[in-house]
Amino acid sequence: MKELTTREMQEVSLEILHIIANICEKQHFRYALIYGTLIGAVRHKGYIPWDDDVDIMMPRPDYDALLQYLKENLADYPHLKVFNREECPDYPYMITRISDQRYSIEMENEEPFGLGIFIDIYPYDGLGDTKQEAISFGMKGDRLSSFCYQATRKYFAIETTTSVFRKCIKYPFYLFSKLIGKDYFQNQLEKLARIKDYNNSKFIGCVIWLSWGEKDIFPREWFDETILVPFEKYEFRIPKEFDKILKHEYGDYMTLPPEKDRVGHHYFKAYKK
């Protein structure tokens, strides 16, 4: 099979995003582009040219409502499949991925579980009413999701770890994670989710995947309003306070990174079936 280019993958994931966004608009579910996809919308009016995935956030109540809607109506979208812990026991993450099953993906360091080209949907939960409370609660999720990630790797790899200390402890961390197994960590993450109500918390974030620590914790009011902006050939919603969000997480997000860093951050190859 012929491997797809980054641009070809972008075109497929764009259509998945368009379907999910249309559902959200019709059903009045809140969503917004986030992370690198949000940078792309603001800086490029579409994808970052070298980006290899799509990220959206949804408040937990709307995320749950979308999953219920897809359970009842997925037959209307025959080439799409929902991947999360409930739908696929082998799935290694706690976020949901919506996959186009006309394609297949080979992950570099992950057991196959049937995923095609996908978009990521991050459920945002409440984290608390003070920054200190939010950091303390959020970092519990960060630690658990790190263990969960290592538990599902086929083999040990340094990957993007740069600090000397983290490199030294990563292998024992990996062995411990494999010994305990992903199900334990996923169960613990499930308990964290929904503890603090999104709509009644001053601070929010994806507690089940808070990989950037404090930079992944936001005032809820930054997400209270969204606006439609051009993204490739469609329009999608972004937070009205996108500038505050992106500066908080990335700093000077409008300046392109050095050329050597203009690469995708996932380790997979995609093929058309």
C-alpha positions, -999 to +999 in steps of 0.1 A: +000+000+000+011+036-007+019+057+023-001+089+026+016+122+027+010+146+056-012+167+033-033+137+023-038+128+060-048+164+067-074+163+040-090+131+055-090+144+090-105+177+078-135+159+066-139+140+099-137+174+117-163+188+094-187+160+102-182+163+140-184+201+139-217+199+119-231+175+145-221+199+173-237+229+156-270+211+149-272+195+184-259+227+202-228+209+217-200+232+227-166+225+210-135+245+200-103+239+181-074+236+206-036+231+207-018+229+174-050+230+155-059+263+171-025+277+162-031+266+126-065+283+125-051+316+138-016+317+121-023+298+089-061+298+085-059+261+083-034+234+093+001+241+104+018+227+072+037+200+091+009+191+116-003+155+115-035+156+135-066+175+146-074+185+182-107+198+196-118+203+231-153+198+245-167+206+280-174+173+297-212+175+295-211+182+258-185+155+252-207+130+269-237+141+249-217+138+216-207+102+225-243+093+233-254+109+200-228+089+180-239+057+198-274+062+185-265+076+150-232+062+139-249+042+112-254+075+094-216+078+090-206+043+078-169+050+074-165+065+109-157+046+141-154+058+177-124+048+196-123+052+234-120+029+264-157+019+263-158+011+226-124-006+223-109-024+253-074-024+237-075+014+232-046+029+252-059+064+259-087+082+278-096+108+252-118+098+223-106+095+187-130+095+157-115+074+130-120+071+092-119+033+088-112+035+050-076+041+061-052+022+084-024+035+106+008+018+117+020+032+151+057+031+157+056+020+194+020+008+200+001-024+195-025-021+166-061-019+176-078-010+143-074+028+142-076+047+109-069+084+103-084+102+132-092+134+151-087+138+188-115+150+211-103+162+246-129+163+273-123+193+296-134+189+332-135+214+361-102+216+381-112+239+409-117+275+419-081+285+427-050+281+406-033+261+434-063+237+437-064+233+399-026+225+397-028+200+426-058+182+411-046+184+375-011+170+383-027+139+397-042+133+362-009+141+346+010+115+366-016+088+360-018+095+322+020+093+320+019+059+337-009+048+314+010+059+283+041+040+293+021+009+302+008+007+266+042+011+248+056-020+230+091-012+240+111+014+260+119+047+242+133+081+253+111+098+226+108+135+233+122+135+269+151+160+271+160+165+308+188+143+322+169+136+354+138+125+335+159+103+312+174+086+342+141+077+359+121+070+327+132+033+324+122+023+360+090+044+354+083+023+322+089-010+340+066-001+369+039+010+344+041-023+325+040-043+357+008-026+369-009-024+335-030+002+317-064-009+332-054+002+367-043+036+355-074+040+333-096+031+362-079+058+384-083+084+356-119+075+352-124+083+389-108+117+385-130+127+355-162+145+364-153+150+401-152+187+396-181+201+375-170+220+344-197+246+345-191+254+382-152+256+382-132+287+377-103+266+362-106+239+336-084+215+316-082+179+303-075+162+337-071+128+320-043+141+297-028+172+313+006+167+297+018+203+298+011+208+335+002+243+345+002+254+308-027+231+303-048+248+330-071+276+319-096+300+334-130+287+322-141+321+312-116+320+283-138+293+267-172+307+275-176+323+241-165+310+207-163+325+172-163+310+138-131+313+118-119+301+084-100+268+085-090+254+051-123+253+030-146+253+061-152+274+092-149+261+127-152+274+162-123+287+183-124+304+217-130+341+215-101+345+239-078+325+217-049+349+221-048+345+259-051+307+256-022+305+230+001+329+248-005+310+281+004+277+265+029+286+238+042+321+244+049+338+210+028+315+189+028+336+158+065+332+152+074+300+132+097+275+150+131+268+136+130+248+104+144+217+122+114+217+145+088+218+118+079+182+121+048+162+132+047+150+168+031+116+163+049+084+153+028+067+127+023+060+090-011+061+073-023+041+043-055+039+023-071+005+026 
